[in-house]
Amino acid sequence: MNAITIDKDALKAKYAQERGKRLRQDGSAQYVRLEGEFSDLATDPYTPQKDREPVTDHVTFAFIGGGFAGLVAGARLKEAGIDDVRIIEKGGDFGGTWYWNRYPGAQCDTASMIYMPLLEETGHMPSEKYAHAPEIRNHCSRIGKHFGLYENALFHTEVNDIEWDEEAKRWIIRTSRGDAFTAKYIGMGTGPLHVAKLPRLAGIEDFKGKSFHTSRWDYEYTGGNPEGASLDKLVDKRVAIIGTGATAVQCIPHLARAAKELLVFQRTPSSVDRRDNAPIDDDWFSDVAEAGWQKKWQENFAANLGIGFPEEDLVNDGWTDLAKRVRANMREIPPSEWTPEKILASFEDSDFQKMEEIRRRAAAIVDDPDTGENLKAWYRQLCKRPCFHDEYLQAFNEPSTRLIDTDGKGVERITENGIYANGKEYEVDCIVYASGFEVSVDYVSRSGFDVAGKGGRKLSEHWAEGMRTKHGLHIAGFPNAFMVQPAQAANFIANVPHNIVDHADTIAAIVAHAEVEGHDMVEVTPEAEQAWVDFLQTGLGANIGNTECTPGYYNNEGEGWSDQDRFMQGHPQGASAYFNYIDGWRKSGTFDGLKFA
């Protein structure tokens, strides 16, 4: 597409105006968990809970969280010869967020080839470029079965307390099911996408119709199933959905086709670029899937989103498009003039062009001019999680579908019969809350436990001034403990499973070394932890979530991040630099900064 002429000053003013409409004094407090009076909405509708006796044994490695983090760490530990691995998961099966997200249309938004972990190890070929949720959930089960992780797992179980037993040199783990067992090592991978939230709206408990959160989709009410069958029980129903983020973008096309009437309540539109999803060809995959192919693809994707100039783009999608535009602009600048200011200016120019194309796409696809205008996203692409879809905008051409844009104000309240917004009541039979999961709360609050390390010191105390780790993985004063998450490591949030696989490789290497050498403990030294945190602070910081963005979970609902939150960043030279660094750190065999005892 030819370059679009943009009045930058006018566009920045428009961005600021739209942001200002959406700022709220309550910030992230505008949401409430599915608990208390909303406990019924939190019930697991997918798997009945089985009675069992409390567990009081000992395992070598206990991992909290049965999503990708627990599965990949468990798999790598098994490969390293650590057979005694237990995963504790609050859902009824493995999958993490993919256990809960069974709403119609759910699928990954980075390519299956790089998103679904351990494809090569399990011999699975994704069916399409962006796999749908049932396939991803089945793949989680495939990993669990392939590596024998079911035998020792505890499902429908939440960890309440973890403490280090200094005398026995082991961790004591207590759970919601009365378990009190021990483990030599622990891993924590509870992730940010498992605590569902609702908008804190007056009257929400008074609605007399049907309501549910997208992570607890009620197929008994709607008809259909996660595999894509029509939601045939909505044919005579007037349905409202609150939210237009990534989840809503995926499920709205299904609701639009099925409901008698669909009302989409929007505070802030998502940026929705084309997805171009398609089946993966068997012959093509056979040619691609040589030994080490998935690691190659993941590293290529990270390189394409980084600051270098890779020779090829294997994934070639909406994520890498913006980065390629930035590089194209950078090639016009002599390398000797690559200052931080010019790099940021190049990024800004590319983003302005990209977002204008996305806005024009909305206007071109949607038949009604007013609706098309209201679906335009007035912010930079990385102010919110970018969305890609081939049916979302088209759904607003369905005669049954109506966008209720609130001009940034959001829904005012819930009534007995429906939703009050824009100064009027909209009566509906069903309300679907596409309000997502908690992201911007602290780790202890989100995980539900506060680990007590050496001397009884709590993790919340250790992190009172901000997150402190080495490699985002090791915490001083918490021996034999590992965290699996992106911050203070690669911080590669465009494809989080890449971070997970890398951390799992590190965990397996360290634990295998400790076991072979007969060590009781492994722990990062305080000096090494501080040196790593200091090193991270030499970078430019995160490139998303600034307070100039429209409110969302990327910038703590517009409030921005505190001094403590500034530590939640990655390697100063980017994700690829971290992955290269840590690969050499592992292979050296010295595990610099760790102390074995």
N, C-alpha and C positions, 0 to 999 in steps of 0.2 A: 504494500500500500504506500502511496506517495505520502511524504511528510505533510502533516497538517499544521497550518499556521495557527499558533496559539499566542494569545495575549497573556503572558505569564502573570503579570500583576493582577489582571482581572480574575484569572483563574485562582490565584492564591487568595484573593479577597472572597471569592465564592466559597472556597474550601473553608475559610475561617468563619464565614457567615453560617454555613451548614453545620459546622462543628458547634458553634455557639448555641444553636437551637437545641442541641442534644445534651448539653452539659447539665448535670443534676447534682444537687448537694449531697444526695445519699450515696453516690458512687456505687461501689459493689454491694452496699447494703440494700440495694433495690431488689435483691434476690433472696430467696429463702429456700432451705433444703426440704427434701421430701421426708419430713419427720414431724413429730408432734401431731397436729391435726391433719397433716398430710401423709401420715404413715401408711395409710391404705394405698396411696399412690406409689409407694416405694416397694411394695410386695413383689417378689419375683414371680411373674406370671408364666414363666417358661419351664421351670423344673421344680417339681415338688421336693421339699426338704425331707431328707431321710433321717430318722432317729439313729443315734449312735452313742456309744459310751465315750466319755472323755478320754483323750489320749495323754499318756504320762510317760512316754518312752524317750529315747535319745536318738538323734539323727546327726549325721555329719554336717549336712548343709540344709538350712531351712530358708525358703524364699517366700517373702510376703508379696502376693500379687500373681495371679495366674494369667495375665495377658502376655503380650509378646515378650516383655522383660523376663518374667519368670520362666516361660517356655524356652527361650533361647539360652538363658543362663543355665537352666537345667540340662538342656541338650549338650551344651559345651562341657559342663561338668561331667556328664555321663561319658562323653567322648574322651575325656581326660582320665577316666577310670574311677571317678567318684560316684559310686552307685547309690549311696545312701542319701538321696535328695528328696526333700519334702516341699511341696508348694501349698501355701495356704491362700485360699481364694474365697471372696465373699459371694461370688456368683455360684450357680449350680453346675458350672463346667468351666473349662478353660476358655479364654478369649478376651478377658478384660472388657474394654469398651465394645468389642465386637460380640461379646456375649449379650450385652444389654441392647445394643443398637440393632433392632430387627424391624425398624420402620420400613415401609415400602420404598424401594429405590435406593436404600443405603448402599454405598460403595466407596472405595478408597478414592482419594483425589490426587494421589501421586501414583505413577504407573505400577501396576502389579509386579512387574519384573524386578523392581527395586523395593517395593513396599512390603510384599509378603516374604517374611524371613525364611531361611533354610529351604528354599525351593530346590536347590541343587542337592542338598543332603537327603531330602525326602523324595526326590524324583518327580516332583509335581510341575506340570506346565499350566500356568494360568489360562483360563478359558478366554479372557478378553484383556485389552490393555488396561482397563480399570475394573477390577473384579468387584462383583456385588457381595454384599455382606454374607449370604449363606456360604459362598465359596470360601471366604476368608475365615469364617467361623469353623467350617469343616477342616480347613487347613490347620487351624489351631488344634483341633482334635487329632489330626494326622500327626502333628509334631509330638503331642502327648503320647500317642500310641507307639510311634516309631522309636521314641527314646525311653519308653517305659516309665513315664512320669505320672501315670494314673494310679499306679499301685500304692503310692505313699501319700497321695494328695488329700487335702482336707477341703471340701467344698462347703458352700453356705457357712463359712467360718470367717469371722473378723478378728484380727489381732487387737487385743486391748492393752497389752503391756509387754515390754521387752526389757530385761535388765541383765547386766553382765555380772556373773558370779566370779569374783576375783579368785577365790580359793580353788574352785573347780576348773577355772579357765574355760568357761562355756556360757552360752546365753540361755536364759530362762524365758520361755515364751508362753504367755497366757492368752486365752481366746474367749470369744463370746459363747463357745460351746462347752466351757468348763475345762478345756485342755490346759495342761501345765507340763509341757515337755521341754527338753533341752536340746541345744544344737551347738556344735563346735563353731560353725560359721553361720552368719545370716546375710541375706541379701534383701534389699528393699526396692521394689519397683511398683509402687502403687499408682504412679502416673497421675496426670491431671484430668483425665476424662472418665471418671467413674462416679463422682458425687453429683447426682442430677440436681438441678436447681429450678425453681419456679419464680416468676416475677412476683414481687411482694405487692399484691394488688388488694385494695379493700374489696371485701365481698367475695373473695375467691372461694371461700368455703361455703358460700350460700347458693352457688349455682345448682339448680335442680336437674339439669340435664346430665349428659355423660361428659367426663373430662379425663384426660390422661396426658402424661408426659411422653414424648416420642420414644424415650428409652424403655418405656413400659407399654408399648403399643398393644391396644386391646382388639385383637382380631376377632374375638367373640362378638364384639359390637360392630366392627367395620366390615367383617367378612374378609376374604382373601387370606394371604399368608406371606411370610417373608420371602418366599420364592417368586413372588410377583403375580399371583392370582388376583383377579379383579376384586376390588373392595365392594362387592355386590350388595352388601347390606346398607350401603349409604345412598342407594338410589332415590330414597324418599326423604333424605336427611339434609338439613341445612347445617353445614359444618364451618367452624371458624378455626383458623390457625393463627397463633400469636408468635411472631418471629419470622424473620426472613434471612437467617444465617445459613450456614452450610447444610445443616440438617433439613431445613425447610426447602431449600433449593432442590433437594433430592426427592422429598416426599410430595411436594405440591403438585407436580404433574400427575401423580397417581390419584390424589384427591380430586383434582380438577376433572379427570375423566369419569370419576365414580359418583361424586356427590350431586344431589339435586341442585345445591347451590354451595359454593365455596367462597368464604370471605377471608381474605388474606390481610391481616393487620400488620402494618409495617411502620416501624419507627425509623430505621435506616436501611436503605437498599444495599444488597450485596453487589460487588462487582462480579459479573458472570460472563466469562469468556467461553469460547467454544471448547468442547472437550474432544470431539472427534473419536469417540470410543468405537472399538471394532474388535471382532474376534481375533485371537492369535492363531496364525496358521501353523499347523503341525510341521510342515516341511521347513518353513522359515525358522521355527524354534529349534528344530534338529540341527540346523546349520549354526545357529547362535550358541547353543548350549554346550560349548566345549568346557573342559575342566576349568573351574574358577570363574565362570561367566558372570555369576551374580555379583561377586565382589568387584569385578571389572565394571559392571554396569553401575553399581552404587558409587564407586569412586569417580566414574565419568560424570554422573549426574551432579555430584558435589563439586567437581571441577568446573562444570558448566555454570554453576550458580556462584562460583567464587570469583577471584580477581585475576585469574590467569587467562591464558588463551589456548584452551584445548583444541586439538585438531579436528575432533569429531564430536557430535552430539547424538548419543545412542538413543536417548529417550525422546528428545525432540518434541516437547509439548509446551503448554502455556507457561509452565514454571521457567523453562530455560529460555523462552522467547524474550522476556524482559532483559535477562542477563546478556543475551546476544546483542540486543540493541545497545546496551551500555558499552559493550566491548567495541561495537562498530563505531560509536562516538569517540571512544578512547583512542582508536587507531588513527583518528584525525589529529590527535595531539602528540607532539614529539615526546617520547618517554622521559626526556630530561625535564619536561614541564608537568609531570604527573604529581601534582601536589594534592593533598587531601581536599582542598577546596575545589580543584578542577574535577577530581573524581566524583565528589558529591554533586557538582553541577551537571556532570555527564549523566549521573544516575537520575537527577531531577528531570532533565530534558527528556530522557527515555521514558520515564514514568508518565510525564504529562502526555506524551504522544500515545502511549499504550492505553491510558485511561480514557482518553478522548475517543479512541477506536472502540473501546468497550461501551462507552456511553452511546455512541452512534449505532452500535449493534443493537442495543435495547430499543432505540427509536425505530430502527429499520424492521425489526422482527415483530414488534407489538403493533397490532392494528390500530388500537385507540391511541391517538396522539397524547392525551393527558396521562394515560397509564404508562405509556412509553417514557414520557418525561419524568414521571415520578419514580420510575425504576432505574434512573440514572444515579450512579454512585459518585458523589462529589467528595473524593478524598484520594490520597495516593494508594496505589495498589496494595502495598504492604501495611497499610493502616489497619486492615482487617484481613482475616484469612481469605485469600483469593479463592473464588469459586469457578468451576468449569462445568458446563452442562449443555446438553443439546436439546432439552425439552422444557426447561424451566420458563424461559421467556415466552415460548410458544403456548404455555399453559394459560396465559392471560388472554389468549385468543379464543379460548373455550367460552361459549355463551353462558356457562354456569359460574364462571369465575370472576370475582370482582376484587380489585385491590382497594383496601381501605388505608390510604396513606394518611398518617397523622402529623405530617410536617415536623417530624422530630420529637413530638411530644410523647408518643406512645399511648397505650391504652390507659384510660383514666381509672376505671374500676370494673369489677364484675358484678352483675346483678343476678337475681334468681333466674332470669330468663335469657341472659346473654351477656353482651359486652357493651360498655359505655365508652365511646370515643368520639372525638370531634364534636362534642356537645349533644350527642344523640345515642339512643340505645339501639343495638342490633340484636334482635332475638335469634337464637340459634338452638339447635338440638344437641350439638357436641362442640366441645372446645379442645383442640389439640395444642399443647404447650411445647413449642419448639424452642425452648429457652436454654438448652445446652447444659453444660457441666461447670462446676466450680473450677476456676483456673487461678484466679488472683489471690486466693487465701493462702496462708502460710502452710508449710509442709505438714506440721504436726496436726493442724486442724483438719486438713484434707485426708491424711492417712488414718487418723483416729487413734494414734498412739504416740507417746513421747519416749523414745529410747533412752534408757539410763545406762551410761557407760561406766568407765572406771571411776571409783569413788562415789558412785551414785549421780554423777553429773549428767543432767538431762541434755538431750540434743537441742531443745529450745534455749537452754542456757548458753550452750556453746555457740549457737547462731544468734544470740541476742543482738549482736552488732552487725549481723549479716551472714550469709552463707560462707562457710570456710571448709574447703576440701583440698585434696590434691587430685587432680584429674576429674573432679566431679564425682569421685568414686570412693576415696578413702577419707576418713575423718579422725583427726588426732584425738586420742582418749577413748576411741571406740574400736578396740581390737577385733580382728576377725569379722568385721562388718563392711559391707559393700553397698553402695547405692547405684541404681541404674536409672539415669536420667540425663538430659543433654547439657544442663548448665555447668559451667566451669570446665567444660571439655570441648567438644566440637560445637555444641549448641546449634546443631543443624536441624532446625525445626521444620524445614521443608520436607524432610524425609526422616522422621524420628526413628524408624526401625534401623537405619544405618548406625545411629548412635548406640542403639541397644545391642546390635550384633558386636560392635566394637568393644563395648564394656564387657559383654559376656566373654569375649576372647581374653580380655585382661583378667577377669575373675578366674577363669579356668586355669590360665597360666600360673597365677599366683598361688592358688590353692593346691594345684598339682605339685608345684615346687615345695610348698610348705609340707605337704604330706610325704613326699619322697625323702625330704631331708629330716623328717621327724620333728618338726617344730610344733609347739603348742599354740603359738600366737604369731600374727603378723599385724603390724600397725604402722601407720605413717607417723613420722616424727613431727612435733610441732613446728620445727624450723622448716622442714620441707613443705608442710602445709602452708605456712605463711609466705614462703618464697613463691609458691605457685599462685597464691592469691595476689601477691604484689605484681607478678608477671602479667596476670590477666588485666590488671588495671592500667597497663601501658598502652592498651589498644584504644580504638575510637569509641568502644562501647557498642551496644546493640544498635542495629539499623532499622529496628521496628519499635513501635510502642511509644514514640515521643508524644508529648502533650499537644503538639500541633495537629495531631490526628483526631478524627472524629472518635467519640467514646466507644470503647469496646474492650474485650478482655486483653487485647494486645497492649493497651496502655492503662490498665486498671480502671476501666470505665471513665477515662478522661482525667482521673486524678493524678496520673503519672506515678512514677515509682519513687520510693523513699531512698534515703542514703543507703539503707541496708540492701535494698533491691538492686542497687547498681552492681552488686557482685554477681548477679545472675546473667553473666555473659560468658563468651567462649574465648577460644584462642585468638590473640590479637591479629594473627594473619589469616584467620578464617578456618572453616571446617576442614578443608583438605590439608592445611598445614598441621592441624591437630592429629588427623588420622595418620599422616606420615610420621609425625613425631612419636606418637604412642606405639606405632608398629615397631619402630626402632627400639623404643624403651622396653617393650616386651621381649623382643628378640635378643637383647643384650644379656638377659638372664641375671643381671645384677639388681634389678628392681630398685633403682636409685630413689632414695627418699623413704623407703620402707625399712622397718626393723623387724627381723624375725627372731623369735626367742623360744 
